[in-house]
């Protein structure tokens, strides 16, 4: 996967424990629906707490795997790898 690291607009829901679950996001004007979350990892990068999501979606009739990153301190979402 290639590192993209671009900020995205995200629609997400939060479970009772406060864990965000991505639903869909907008990247460069295209709305992508998150079909499946394969893995959720907690990481620390430069002292920031991060949740890393490995997801898959159908984009242009192809099944694509990508990673989304959520920064807990700043509440920002990024398309990390794709």
Buried (B, 14 or more C-beta within 10 A) or exposed (E): EEEBEEEBEBEBEEEEEEEBEBEBBEBEEEEBEBEEEEEBEEEEEEEEEBBBBBBBBEBEEEEBEBBBBBBEEEEEBBBBBB
